[in-house]
Amino acid sequence: MTSLVKDKAGKSYWDHNWENAILPRSIIPNQPGANHYLDRKFHELFCDVFSGKETKNKKLLEIGCVRSVWLPYFAKEFGFKVYGIDYSETGCQRAMQILSNEGVKGDIVCADFFSPPESMIEEFDVVISFGVLEHFQDTQNCISAFSEYLKPKGIMITNIPNIRGLVGLIQRLMNRNVFNIHVPLSLAKVVEAHQKSMLEPVSCDYFLSANFGVVNFENLKGGISYTWILLVY
């Protein structure tokens, strides 16, 4: 996802992951059905976060934007000018293709977010990440790097899987290698990292009970147990 040096997974891991991955559709917030429940809940959250705020033509940056389904969503639903940054060339190409498929203009920068282009520093009204922070051992340094992109009084939204909970336990049992590229972070640790980066936490909480869709079972593919897991899930 990001940093050539500090990412526990490493660039080759992400390039391999995204090379043959199927391009998803953008988020459709009100689509019915159990498979879209998480999207609907995220939409409710973002509507609450941006309620009463002017978002049209404001700048939103997604850090770790590979194959992003969220950038078109934020452009369409809230009128943001959308940008993304990631160091995986393959992932960035996929993100651009999704934007193109959705008819959305956006700017994807292929770079290490720890070394931002000068033009991106303190440039964005909103900085958001989905599952990036937990791949870095130095949590506070990572958040400080995120904050470099944020305008004064901007909004940062940091979303990570709860690797300390049931999802993390299942990931550790089913695919220890993938578990090992994550740092299990507590709620208190996440808040502390933001505070030490001179950010004021407005809200920090668990989002829903569990999302087993983030668990990686790729090492079991082709086996009986993989089929059983998919059927159960």
VEXFIDREN-271956 format. One record per residue: residue number from 1; residue in three letters; x, y, z of N, C-alpha, C, CB in turn. Coordinates in steps of 0.02 Angstrom, whole numbers, plus 50000, padded with zeros to 5 digits. Glycine has a CB too. Layout:
N
[NUM,'ALA',[X,Y,Z],[X,Y,Z],[X,Y,Z],[X,Y,Z]];
...
END
This chain:
233
[1,'MET',[50041,49941,50000],[50000,50000,50000],[50043,50062,50000],[49954,50000,50059]];
[2,'THR',[50087,50069,50046],[50128,50129,50046],[50195,50116,50077],[50092,50184,50082]];
[3,'SER',[50232,50161,50089],[50303,50169,50106],[50348,50111,50088],[50308,50180,50177]];
[4,'LEU',[50394,50127,50043],[50442,50079,50018],[50483,50047,50073],[50487,50111,49967]];
[5,'VAL',[50494,50083,50128],[50538,50059,50181],[50499,50030,50239],[50583,50115,50205]];
[6,'LYS',[50445,50063,50260],[50415,50048,50325],[50353,50004,50321],[50397,50112,50358]];
[7,'ASP',[50327,49992,50263],[50268,49950,50255],[50286,49877,50271],[50239,49956,50183]];
[8,'LYS',[50250,49846,50318],[50266,49777,50338],[50253,49727,50282],[50225,49758,50399]];
[9,'ALA',[50208,49745,50237],[50192,49699,50182],[50244,49704,50126],[50122,49714,50154]];
[10,'GLY',[50261,49765,50107],[50309,49776,50053],[50275,49787,49986],[50356,49718,50048]];
[11,'LYS',[50307,49825,49943],[50278,49844,49878],[50263,49783,49834],[50325,49890,49842]];
[12,'SER',[50307,49734,49833],[50296,49675,49790],[50232,49638,49810],[50356,49628,49794]];
[13,'TYR',[50216,49637,49874],[50154,49605,49897],[50093,49639,49867],[50150,49607,49974]];
[14,'TRP',[50093,49706,49870],[50035,49742,49844],[50031,49739,49768],[50037,49815,49867]];
[15,'ASP',[50087,49745,49734],[50087,49740,49661],[50058,49672,49639],[50158,49749,49633]];
[16,'HIS',[50079,49619,49673],[50054,49552,49656],[49979,49547,49670],[50092,49498,49697]];
[17,'ASN',[49957,49576,49726],[49886,49573,49745],[49841,49606,49692],[49876,49607,49812]];
[18,'TRP',[49864,49662,49666],[49820,49702,49622],[49830,49687,49548],[49832,49774,49634]];
[19,'GLU',[49882,49648,49531],[49897,49637,49461],[49840,49604,49422],[49959,49594,49455]];
[20,'ASN',[49810,49553,49451],[49757,49516,49416],[49689,49523,49451],[49776,49443,49411]];
[21,'ALA',[49685,49570,49497],[49622,49579,49534],[49568,49607,49488],[49632,49625,49594]];
[22,'ILE',[49507,49582,49497],[49450,49605,49457],[49433,49676,49478],[49389,49558,49467]];
[23,'LEU',[49419,49718,49428],[49401,49787,49443],[49330,49790,49472],[49407,49831,49380]];
[24,'PRO',[49322,49816,49532],[49255,49821,49561],[49218,49882,49537],[49259,49822,49638]];
[25,'ARG',[49153,49883,49547],[49113,49943,49535],[49120,49990,49593],[49039,49925,49523]];
[26,'SER',[49106,50054,49582],[49105,50102,49635],[49050,50087,49685],[49097,50173,49607]];
[27,'ILE',[49056,50116,49744],[49006,50106,49797],[48939,50136,49774],[49029,50139,49863]];
[28,'ILE',[48885,50096,49780],[48817,50120,49768],[48783,50120,49836],[48778,50075,49715]];
[29,'PRO',[48777,50177,49869],[48761,50180,49940],[48694,50151,49961],[48763,50249,49962]];
[30,'ASN',[48644,50154,49917],[48577,50132,49936],[48557,50065,49904],[48526,50184,49919]];
[31,'GLN',[48606,50028,49880],[48591,49964,49848],[48568,49914,49902],[48652,49937,49810]];
[32,'PRO',[48512,49881,49891],[48486,49835,49942],[48525,49769,49944],[48412,49820,49930]];
[33,'GLY',[48511,49729,49995],[48541,49662,50000],[48595,49659,50052],[48569,49641,49933]];
[34,'ALA',[48605,49598,50079],[48654,49588,50132],[48725,49603,50110],[48650,49516,50157]];
[35,'ASN',[48741,49590,50046],[48810,49602,50022],[48829,49676,50022],[48817,49574,49952]];
[36,'HIS',[48779,49719,50025],[48793,49791,50022],[48778,49825,50088],[48751,49823,49967]];
[37,'TYR',[48769,49786,50141],[48754,49814,50207],[48810,49860,50231],[48743,49757,50257]];
[38,'LEU',[48872,49837,50224],[48929,49877,50246],[48932,49944,50209],[48994,49839,50236]];
[39,'ASP',[48920,49943,50143],[48921,50004,50104],[48868,50053,50129],[48909,49989,50029]];
[40,'ARG',[48809,50027,50145],[48755,50070,50169],[48773,50101,50237],[48690,50030,50175]];
[41,'LYS',[48805,50062,50280],[48824,50088,50346],[48880,50140,50340],[48848,50030,50392]];
[42,'PHE',[48927,50128,50295],[48979,50179,50283],[48947,50243,50256],[49032,50152,50233]];
[43,'HIS',[48899,50236,50212],[48865,50294,50184],[48831,50335,50239],[48814,50273,50130]];
[44,'GLU',[48798,50300,50285],[48766,50334,50341],[48818,50372,50383],[48729,50283,50386]];
[45,'LEU',[48876,50340,50393],[48930,50372,50432],[48955,50435,50397],[48988,50323,50442]];
[46,'PHE',[48968,50431,50332],[48995,50489,50296],[48943,50545,50290],[49018,50468,50227]];
[47,'CYS',[48880,50527,50283],[48828,50578,50283],[48827,50616,50349],[48758,50546,50269]];
[48,'ASP',[48838,50580,50403],[48841,50611,50470],[48903,50655,50477],[48840,50557,50525]];
[49,'VAL',[48960,50629,50455],[49023,50667,50461],[49020,50733,50422],[49082,50625,50435]];
[50,'PHE',[48991,50731,50362],[48991,50790,50319],[48927,50831,50324],[49002,50768,50247]];
[51,'SER',[48883,50812,50370],[48820,50848,50379],[48834,50921,50398],[48776,50814,50433]];
[52,'GLY',[48803,50967,50362],[48811,51038,50377],[48876,51068,50352],[48806,51048,50449]];
[53,'LYS',[48917,51028,50318],[48981,51053,50292],[48978,51061,50216],[49039,51005,50313]];
[54,'GLU',[49011,51111,50191],[49015,51121,50119],[49067,51073,50091],[49033,51195,50101]];
[55,'THR',[49045,51029,50046],[49091,50979,50018],[49102,50988,49943],[49065,50910,50032]];
[56,'LYS',[49057,51022,49910],[49063,51030,49837],[49127,51066,49819],[49002,51068,49809]];
[57,'ASN',[49166,51034,49775],[49230,51061,49751],[49284,51066,49804],[49218,51128,49721]];
[58,'LYS',[49271,51038,49864],[49325,51032,49913],[49370,50973,49893],[49296,51023,49986]];
[59,'LYS',[49431,50974,49918],[49480,50923,49898],[49483,50866,49948],[49549,50954,49889]];
[60,'LEU',[49475,50805,49923],[49479,50745,49964],[49535,50700,49938],[49412,50707,49965]];
[61,'LEU',[49579,50679,49983],[49634,50634,49966],[49625,50567,50000],[49702,50666,49985]];
[62,'GLU',[49629,50513,49961],[49631,50446,49991],[49703,50421,49990],[49584,50396,49953]];
[63,'ILE',[49730,50406,50049],[49797,50378,50056],[49792,50302,50053],[49831,50401,50122]];
[64,'GLY',[49832,50271,50009],[49825,50200,49997],[49765,50187,49952],[49819,50161,50063]];
[65,'CYS',[49766,50217,49893],[49706,50220,49851],[49702,50164,49799],[49704,50286,49814]];
[66,'VAL',[49743,50111,49806],[49742,50058,49755],[49672,50031,49743],[49789,50001,49775]];
[67,'ARG',[49653,50027,49680],[49589,49998,49661],[49530,50028,49700],[49591,49923,49671]];
[68,'SER',[49533,50094,49710],[49485,50126,49755],[49415,50129,49725],[49509,50196,49771]];
[69,'VAL',[49367,50104,49764],[49296,50111,49746],[49266,50171,49781],[49257,50047,49764]];
[70,'TRP',[49306,50203,49825],[49279,50258,49865],[49287,50325,49831],[49313,50259,49931]];
[71,'LEU',[49339,50335,49792],[49348,50400,49760],[49290,50419,49715],[49413,50400,49720]];
[72,'PRO',[49265,50375,49671],[49206,50393,49632],[49145,50408,49676],[49189,50338,49582]];
[73,'TYR',[49138,50370,49729],[49082,50380,49776],[49084,50450,49806],[49085,50328,49833]];
[74,'PHE',[49141,50471,49831],[49146,50537,49862],[49135,50593,49812],[49214,50546,49896]];
[75,'ALA',[49155,50582,49750],[49144,50632,49698],[49069,50638,49681],[49183,50615,49635]];
[76,'LYS',[49037,50580,49674],[48967,50579,49653],[48920,50600,49709],[48948,50511,49628]];
[77,'GLU',[48931,50575,49769],[48885,50587,49824],[48893,50655,49858],[48893,50533,49875]];
[78,'PHE',[48955,50680,49861],[48967,50741,49899],[48999,50797,49857],[49011,50725,49957]];
[79,'GLY',[49016,50783,49795],[49043,50835,49752],[49116,50851,49764],[49004,50896,49760]];
[80,'PHE',[49152,50807,49799],[49223,50819,49811],[49264,50815,49747],[49251,50769,49862]];
[81,'LYS',[49317,50855,49743],[49370,50843,49695],[49415,50789,49725],[49411,50909,49678]];
[82,'VAL',[49424,50734,49691],[49455,50676,49722],[49526,50664,49697],[49414,50615,49711]];
[83,'TYR',[49568,50643,49745],[49638,50629,49732],[49657,50565,49770],[49684,50690,49754]];
[84,'GLY',[49709,50531,49746],[49733,50472,49781],[49808,50469,49777],[49702,50409,49752]];
[85,'ILE',[49838,50435,49826],[49911,50425,49825],[49926,50354,49847],[49947,50477,49869]];
[86,'ASP',[49972,50321,49812],[49994,50254,49830],[50060,50241,49793],[49940,50199,49812]];
[87,'TYR',[50099,50194,49818],[50164,50181,49786],[50163,50120,49740],[50217,50172,49838]];
[88,'SER',[50106,50085,49735],[50099,50029,49689],[50077,50055,49621],[50050,49976,49717]];
[89,'GLU',[50120,50050,49572],[50102,50073,49504],[50041,50036,49478],[50161,50064,49455]];
[90,'THR',[50041,49971,49490],[49984,49930,49468],[49920,49952,49501],[49997,49856,49483]];
[91,'GLY',[49922,49962,49567],[49862,49984,49603],[49839,50052,49581],[49876,49986,49677]];
[92,'CYS',[49885,50097,49566],[49866,50164,49543],[49833,50161,49474],[49928,50210,49540]];
[93,'GLN',[49859,50118,49431],[49827,50108,49365],[49756,50083,49373],[49868,50059,49323]];
[94,'ARG',[49745,50037,49420],[49678,50011,49432],[49632,50066,49459],[49680,49952,49483]];
[95,'ALA',[49659,50108,49502],[49618,50164,49530],[49597,50212,49474],[49657,50202,49584]];
[96,'MET',[49644,50227,49429],[49627,50271,49373],[49575,50240,49327],[49690,50288,49333]];
[97,'GLN',[49580,50174,49317],[49533,50140,49273],[49462,50141,49303],[49555,50068,49261]];
[98,'ILE',[49457,50133,49369],[49392,50135,49402],[49362,50205,49396],[49398,50115,49476]];
[99,'LEU',[49402,50256,49406],[49377,50325,49397],[49352,50335,49326],[49433,50376,49413]];
[100,'SER',[49390,50311,49277],[49371,50318,49207],[49306,50280,49193],[49426,50293,49162]];
[101,'ASN',[49301,50220,49219],[49240,50179,49209],[49178,50213,49237],[49249,50110,49241]];
[102,'GLU',[49189,50250,49292],[49132,50283,49325],[49120,50354,49298],[49145,50286,49400]];
[103,'GLY',[49161,50375,49250],[49152,50441,49222],[49169,50498,49270],[49082,50449,49198]];
[104,'VAL',[49217,50485,49314],[49235,50533,49366],[49306,50558,49353],[49229,50503,49437]];
[105,'LYS',[49316,50623,49357],[49383,50651,49352],[49418,50647,49420],[49380,50725,49328]];
[106,'GLY',[49482,50631,49418],[49521,50627,49479],[49595,50624,49464],[49500,50565,49520]];
[107,'ASP',[49634,50634,49514],[49707,50635,49506],[49738,50582,49551],[49736,50706,49522]];
[108,'ILE',[49772,50534,49522],[49805,50480,49560],[49880,50491,49555],[49784,50410,49533]];
[109,'VAL',[49913,50498,49613],[49985,50510,49616],[50019,50446,49640],[50001,50569,49664]];
[110,'CYS',[50066,50422,49600],[50104,50362,49619],[50167,50384,49655],[50121,50319,49556]];
[111,'ALA',[50165,50380,49722],[50221,50403,49763],[50215,50374,49833],[50223,50480,49766]];
[112,'ASP',[50270,50374,49869],[50272,50355,49938],[50242,50410,49980],[50344,50339,49961]];
[113,'PHE',[50190,50395,50019],[50157,50450,50055],[50201,50480,50110],[50092,50425,50085]];
[114,'PHE',[50254,50447,50129],[50301,50476,50177],[50345,50530,50145],[50345,50421,50207]];
[115,'SER',[50345,50533,50080],[50384,50584,50044],[50339,50619,49994],[50445,50552,50007]];
[116,'PRO',[50292,50659,50018],[50241,50689,49974],[50270,50742,49928],[50186,50719,50016]];
[117,'PRO',[50243,50747,49867],[50260,50804,49825],[50244,50869,49860],[50223,50800,49757]];
[118,'GLU',[50285,50919,49851],[50276,50983,49885],[50207,51012,49873],[50329,51033,49862]];
[119,'SER',[50180,51000,49813],[50115,51029,49795],[50057,50998,49834],[50104,51021,49721]];
[120,'MET',[50069,50942,49868],[50015,50908,49904],[50014,50923,49979],[50020,50834,49893]];
[121,'ILE',[50064,50957,50004],[50068,50970,50076],[50017,51024,50096],[50140,50993,50095]];
[122,'GLU',[49978,51008,50148],[49925,51052,50174],[49877,51075,50119],[49956,51113,50208]];
[123,'GLU',[49859,51028,50075],[49820,51045,50016],[49748,51020,50019],[49854,51018,49954]];
[124,'PHE',[49732,50976,50066],[49669,50940,50063],[49623,50954,50122],[49682,50866,50059]];
[125,'ASP',[49559,50962,50106],[49508,50974,50157],[49492,50910,50196],[49444,51002,50125]];
[126,'VAL',[49497,50853,50162],[49484,50788,50193],[49540,50740,50172],[49415,50760,50172]];
[127,'VAL',[49567,50705,50221],[49616,50651,50208],[49587,50588,50238],[49687,50668,50239]];
[128,'ILE',[49580,50536,50197],[49548,50474,50220],[49590,50414,50201],[49477,50468,50190]];
[129,'SER',[49587,50363,50243],[49623,50300,50227],[49580,50242,50250],[49693,50298,50261]];
[130,'PHE',[49584,50188,50212],[49549,50126,50228],[49601,50070,50233],[49493,50109,50175]];
[131,'GLY',[49618,50049,50293],[49663,49992,50300],[49734,50007,50279],[49638,49935,50262]];
[132,'VAL',[49763,50061,50303],[49833,50079,50288],[49874,50080,50352],[49837,50147,50251]];
[133,'LEU',[49848,50115,50402],[49884,50128,50464],[49911,50064,50496],[49840,50164,50513]];
[134,'GLU',[49872,50010,50494],[49890,49949,50531],[49947,49910,50499],[49830,49904,50536]];
[135,'HIS',[49974,49934,50443],[50031,49900,50411],[50098,49932,50431],[50023,49903,50335]];
[136,'PHE',[50097,49979,50478],[50158,50014,50496],[50172,50008,50571],[50153,50088,50475]];
[137,'GLN',[50233,49991,50587],[50252,49979,50656],[50249,50044,50697],[50321,49949,50660]];
[138,'ASP',[50272,50099,50666],[50272,50164,50700],[50206,50200,50685],[50333,50207,50678]];
[139,'THR',[50157,50187,50727],[50089,50212,50715],[50087,50288,50715],[50042,50185,50768]];
[140,'GLN',[50118,50319,50763],[50116,50391,50769],[50150,50425,50710],[50148,50413,50835]];
[141,'ASN',[50206,50398,50688],[50242,50426,50631],[50199,50422,50568],[50309,50390,50620]];
[142,'CYS',[50161,50368,50562],[50117,50359,50504],[50062,50411,50504],[50087,50288,50504]];
[143,'ILE',[50030,50422,50562],[49977,50472,50567],[50006,50542,50553],[49944,50470,50636]];
[144,'SER',[50066,50555,50578],[50097,50620,50565],[50107,50631,50490],[50165,50625,50602]];
[145,'ALA',[50126,50577,50455],[50134,50581,50382],[50067,50596,50348],[50164,50516,50354]];
[146,'PHE',[50014,50563,50371],[49947,50577,50345],[49931,50652,50353],[49893,50534,50381]];
[147,'SER',[49945,50679,50412],[49924,50747,50429],[49960,50800,50388],[49936,50760,50502]];
[148,'GLU',[50017,50782,50358],[50054,50830,50316],[50011,50854,50257],[50118,50798,50290]];
[149,'TYR',[49964,50813,50236],[49923,50830,50177],[49863,50874,50196],[49899,50766,50144]];
[150,'LEU',[49848,50878,50259],[49786,50908,50282],[49792,50984,50289],[49765,50877,50348]];
[151,'LYS',[49741,51019,50264],[49737,51091,50276],[49722,51104,50350],[49682,51123,50231]];
[152,'PRO',[49740,51164,50374],[49719,51182,50442],[49643,51177,50449],[49743,51253,50459]];
[153,'LYS',[49620,51146,50503],[49549,51134,50517],[49518,51084,50468],[49511,51200,50514]];
[154,'GLY',[49560,51046,50433],[49534,50993,50390],[49511,50933,50430],[49586,50972,50338]];
[155,'ILE',[49483,50884,50396],[49456,50823,50428],[49497,50763,50406],[49381,50813,50411]];
[156,'MET',[49520,50723,50454],[49553,50660,50439],[49508,50603,50462],[49622,50657,50474]];
[157,'ILE',[49499,50554,50418],[49459,50494,50434],[49504,50434,50425],[49395,50488,50388]];
[158,'THR',[49516,50397,50479],[49561,50340,50478],[49522,50277,50496],[49620,50350,50528]];
[159,'ASN',[49518,50231,50448],[49480,50169,50458],[49528,50110,50454],[49423,50162,50406]];
[160,'ILE',[49526,50065,50504],[49568,50005,50503],[49528,49945,50526],[49631,50015,50548]];
[161,'PRO',[49546,49885,50505],[49514,49824,50531],[49536,49812,50603],[49531,49762,50487]];
[162,'ASN',[49493,49782,50643],[49509,49769,50712],[49546,49702,50717],[49445,49768,50756]];
[163,'ILE',[49611,49704,50708],[49652,49644,50709],[49659,49616,50780],[49721,49658,50680]];
[164,'ARG',[49642,49655,50831],[49645,49631,50899],[49583,49590,50918],[49653,49689,50947]];
[165,'GLY',[49532,49593,50876],[49469,49560,50892],[49461,49493,50856],[49411,49605,50874]];
[166,'LEU',[49398,49473,50847],[49383,49408,50817],[49408,49402,50745],[49307,49396,50819]];
[167,'VAL',[49403,49457,50708],[49428,49457,50639],[49502,49441,50637],[49414,49525,50605]];
[168,'GLY',[49539,49472,50683],[49611,49460,50686],[49627,49389,50706],[49643,49507,50735]];
[169,'LEU',[49588,49361,50752],[49599,49292,50774],[49589,49244,50715],[49551,49274,50831]];
[170,'ILE',[49535,49254,50677],[49522,49211,50620],[49577,49218,50567],[49454,49227,50589]];
[171,'GLN',[49599,49281,50556],[49653,49292,50508],[49717,49256,50530],[49667,49367,50499]];
[172,'ARG',[49733,49259,50593],[49794,49227,50619],[49790,49151,50612],[49804,49245,50693]];
[173,'LEU',[49731,49122,50624],[49723,49050,50619],[49723,49025,50547],[49659,49029,50653]];
[174,'MET',[49693,49064,50502],[49684,49042,50433],[49742,49061,50387],[49620,49071,50406]];
[175,'ASN',[49775,49117,50401],[49829,49140,50358],[49876,49182,50399],[49802,49180,50296]];
[176,'ARG',[49923,49149,50433],[49967,49183,50480],[50012,49234,50445],[50010,49132,50518]];
[177,'ASN',[50032,49219,50383],[50076,49265,50347],[50042,49333,50336],[50095,49236,50279]];
[178,'VAL',[49978,49332,50320],[49941,49395,50311],[49932,49430,50378],[49873,49382,50278]];
[179,'PHE',[49917,49391,50430],[49911,49421,50497],[49975,49457,50517],[49895,49366,50549]];
[180,'ASN',[50032,49429,50499],[50097,49456,50520],[50115,49522,50486],[50150,49406,50506]];
[181,'ILE',[50081,49541,50433],[50095,49605,50401],[50050,49660,50429],[50085,49600,50325]];
[182,'HIS',[50015,49644,50483],[49973,49693,50518],[50000,49707,50588],[49900,49668,50522]];
[183,'VAL',[49986,49766,50613],[50000,49783,50682],[49933,49787,50719],[50040,49851,50687]];
[184,'PRO',[49922,49743,50768],[49858,49746,50805],[49855,49809,50848],[49851,49683,50851]];
[185,'LEU',[49810,49854,50831],[49805,49919,50865],[49742,49923,50907],[49807,49976,50813]];
[186,'SER',[49749,49947,50968],[49692,49958,51010],[49661,50026,50995],[49711,49954,51085]];
[187,'LEU',[49600,50036,51018],[49566,50101,51009],[49608,50157,51042],[49495,50098,51040]];
[188,'ALA',[49633,50143,51101],[49673,50193,51138],[49737,50211,51100],[49691,50167,51208]];
[189,'LYS',[49768,50161,51069],[49829,50174,51031],[49816,50218,50970],[49861,50107,51009]];
[190,'VAL',[49760,50207,50938],[49743,50248,50879],[49730,50320,50900],[49680,50218,50843]];
[191,'VAL',[49693,50329,50954],[49680,50397,50980],[49745,50431,50999],[49632,50395,51040]];
[192,'GLU',[49788,50396,51035],[49852,50423,51057],[49895,50446,50998],[49890,50372,51098]];
[193,'ALA',[49897,50406,50945],[49937,50423,50886],[49912,50488,50854],[49935,50366,50835]];
[194,'HIS',[49847,50497,50852],[49820,50559,50823],[49835,50619,50868],[49743,50552,50813]];
[195,'GLN',[49828,50610,50933],[49842,50665,50979],[49915,50686,50976],[49823,50645,51050]];
[196,'LYS',[49961,50638,50973],[50032,50654,50970],[50052,50687,50905],[50073,50590,50980]];
[197,'SER',[50009,50681,50855],[50020,50714,50791],[49986,50782,50788],[49995,50670,50733]];
[198,'MET',[49967,50807,50847],[49936,50873,50853],[49869,50877,50819],[49982,50926,50824]];
[199,'LEU',[49834,50821,50817],[49766,50818,50791],[49717,50811,50849],[49757,50759,50740]];
[200,'GLU',[49658,50839,50841],[49607,50835,50893],[49555,50782,50875],[49573,50905,50903]];
[201,'PRO',[49556,50724,50908],[49507,50672,50892],[49436,50696,50909],[49523,50608,50932]];
[202,'VAL',[49393,50693,50860],[49323,50713,50870],[49282,50651,50889],[49294,50746,50806]];
[203,'SER',[49298,50595,50858],[49263,50532,50872],[49309,50474,50856],[49197,50527,50832]];
[204,'CYS',[49311,50424,50899],[49349,50363,50885],[49311,50305,50917],[49422,50367,50913]];
[205,'ASP',[49288,50259,50876],[49246,50205,50902],[49250,50145,50856],[49173,50228,50912]];
[206,'TYR',[49223,50089,50879],[49217,50030,50837],[49159,50040,50789],[49207,49966,50880]];
[207,'PHE',[49169,50017,50727],[49118,50026,50676],[49087,49958,50660],[49148,50059,50611]];
[208,'LEU',[49025,49948,50679],[48989,49884,50674],[49022,49832,50719],[48988,49860,50600]];
[209,'SER',[48996,49771,50718],[49022,49719,50763],[49083,49684,50734],[48967,49667,50777]];
[210,'ALA',[49079,49663,50671],[49135,49629,50638],[49124,49629,50563],[49145,49557,50665]];
[211,'ASN',[49179,49630,50526],[49176,49626,50453],[49222,49570,50430],[49195,49694,50419]];
[212,'PHE',[49194,49510,50422],[49235,49453,50404],[49257,49455,50331],[49197,49389,50418]];
[213,'GLY',[49230,49503,50293],[49250,49511,50223],[49322,49534,50215],[49204,49559,50189]];
[214,'VAL',[49353,49559,50268],[49422,49582,50262],[49472,49526,50274],[49435,49639,50311]];
[215,'VAL',[49448,49467,50296],[49493,49411,50311],[49518,49381,50245],[49458,49357,50354]];
[216,'ASN',[49584,49371,50240],[49615,49345,50180],[49625,49269,50186],[49683,49379,50167]];
[217,'PHE',[49590,49231,50142],[49594,49158,50142],[49631,49132,50080],[49525,49128,50145]];
[218,'GLU',[49667,49175,50044],[49696,49156,49980],[49742,49095,49985],[49734,49214,49951]];
[219,'ASN',[49774,49085,50042],[49820,49028,50049],[49783,48961,50048],[49859,49035,50113]];
[220,'LEU',[49717,48963,50059],[49678,48901,50061],[49642,48887,49995],[49627,48904,50117]];
[221,'LYS',[49651,48930,49947],[49614,48926,49884],[49625,48859,49850],[49635,48983,49837]];
[222,'GLY',[49570,48830,49827],[49575,48766,49793],[49565,48706,49839],[49641,48760,49759]];
[223,'GLY',[49567,48719,49905],[49560,48665,49952],[49489,48658,49977],[49606,48675,50011]];
[224,'ILE',[49474,48602,50010],[49407,48589,50037],[49390,48641,50089],[49403,48519,50066]];
[225,'SER',[49438,48658,50132],[49425,48706,50186],[49406,48774,50157],[49486,48712,50232]];
[226,'TYR',[49436,48794,50102],[49420,48859,50071],[49347,48859,50047],[49468,48872,50011]];
[227,'THR',[49327,48805,50015],[49257,48799,49993],[49209,48803,50052],[49246,48733,49954]];
[228,'TRP',[49227,48768,50106],[49185,48768,50166],[49180,48837,50196],[49212,48719,50217]];
[229,'ILE',[49235,48873,50198],[49235,48940,50226],[49191,48987,50185],[49306,48968,50230]];
[230,'LEU',[49197,48982,50119],[49156,49025,50077],[49081,49009,50086],[49176,49017,50003]];
[231,'LEU',[49064,48946,50092],[48995,48928,50102],[48969,48952,50168],[48987,48852,50097]];
[232,'VAL',[49008,48946,50220],[48988,48969,50287],[48982,49044,50288],[49038,48946,50340]];
[233,'TYR',[49031,49078,50257],[49030,49151,50258],[48969,49177,50218],[49094,49179,50229]];
END
